[in-house]
Amino acid sequence: LSPKNENEVQKAVYATMQIAFPDAVRELTLPKIIKSYKPDIGVRSLMAAAEYKFVDSEKEARAALDGIYSDMRGYHGNPDWRNFYAVFYMTGPFLSQATVDAEFQLSKADFSWKPLVLVGSGGRKPKP
């Protein structure tokens, strides 16, 4: 797989998750009063949900972290989902696992969230 966007990463992971966890779901909804939040993939029996970020540059890495911090507040408090994973699929070594771990610690990120940094092939299609 050489993904061009976040959706392609999600589809590949979800296909595998369904084999291991029959209760895996995609794009579940966590409603709040004004806005509903939608983790990308969840496993009901594990009370775990994951948010995937496709990162193709250092600038996108910083924006992805901001997005995760927003999701932390939005996902908080739902009794059905207690464990969260922020998965950063990077097409280059823009941030290391140690750097993201340190950032989460320094930012006092919610302890129910665990960051995972993956570096693989792929990249956004250049715009014509």
Long-range contacts (C-beta under 8 A, 24 or more apart in sequence): 1-120, 1-121, 1-122, 2-121, 2-122, 2-123, 3-54, 3-89, 3-120, 3-121, 3-122, 4-122, 4-123, 4-124, 4-125, 5-54, 5-124, 6-40, 6-52, 6-53, 6-54, 6-89, 8-122, 9-52, 9-54, 9-89, 10-40, 10-41, 10-52, 13-41, 13-50, 13-52, 13-87, 14-41, 17-41, 17-43, 21-45, 21-46, 28-81, 30-74, 30-75, 30-78, 30-81, 32-74, 35-74, 37-71, 37-74, 37-75, 39-71, 39-75, 39-81, 39-84, 42-81, 44-80, 46-83, 47-80, 47-81, 47-82, 47-83, 48-81, 48-82, 48-83, 48-84, 48-85, 49-75, 49-81, 49-83, 49-84, 49-85, 50-84, 50-85, 50-86, 50-87, 51-84, 51-85, 51-86, 51-87, 52-87, 52-89, 53-86, 53-87, 53-88, 53-89, 54-89, 54-91, 54-124, 55-88, 55-89, 55-90, 55-91, 55-94, 55-95, 56-90, 56-91, 56-92, 56-122, 56-123, 56-124, 57-92, 57-94, 58-94, 58-95, 60-94, 61-88, 61-90, 61-94, 61-95, 64-88, 65-100, 65-103, 68-113, 68-115, 69-107, 69-109, 72-109, 72-110, 72-113, 76-110, 76-112, 82-112, 83-112, 83-114, 84-110, 84-112, 84-113, 84-114, 85-113, 85-114, 85-115, 85-116, 86-113, 86-114, 86-115, 86-116, 87-115, 87-116, 87-118, 88-115, 88-116, 88-117, 88-118, 89-118, 89-120, 89-122, 90-117, 90-118, 90-119, 90-120, 91-119, 91-120, 91-121, 91-122, 91-123, 92-119, 93-119
